[in-house]
Amino acid sequence: MWTPRRCGAHHDFERALLITNSIVVGNVRGQLSSLFTKLSTLQAKQNFALALVTGNLFAEDDETVADLLAGKITIPLPTYFTVGSTPLPQSIINKIEKDEEVWSLVPDSFRVD
């Protein structure tokens, strides 16, 4: 039987996937408001421990990212994502380059490297 190895925050992520109710989402392509509205509805019924976005979370359009960073879009549960074939939006890259805490501005979002 496969057992996760201890590696900090990733250990918690692996453990959550093994023992909890999780939801996996494919390409979002910048439809953040729609995604998190649907997840809110599902979350109320299913009480997921986390969401995992396996495709492109962001699109080339930076408008929805501004809403996300401004707190206009609520993330209803811890959401993990990777950077797919669409790169991070420039506004997020700019904050990272300035050493600003991007992910702390967006509660319950986690980038998996």
GIRA-V86415 format. One record per backbone hydrogen bond with DSSP energy under -1.0 kcal/mol. NH is the residue of the N-H (numbers start at 0). CO is the residue of the C=O. Records with the same first field share a line. If there is no record, write none. Layout:
# GIRA-V86415
NH->CO, CO
This chain:
# GIRA-V86415
9->6
10->7
11->7
12->8
13->9
14->10
15->11
16->12
17->13
18->14
19->15
22->49
24->51
27->55
28->55
29->56
30->27
31->29
34->30
35->31
36->32
37->33
38->34
39->35
40->36
41->37
42->38
43->39
45->41
46->42
48->20
50->77
51->22
52->79
53->24
65->61
66->62
67->63
68->64
69->65
70->67
71->66
78->107
79->50
80->109
92->88
93->89
94->90
95->91
96->92
97->93
98->95
99->94
101->99
108->105
109->78
111->80
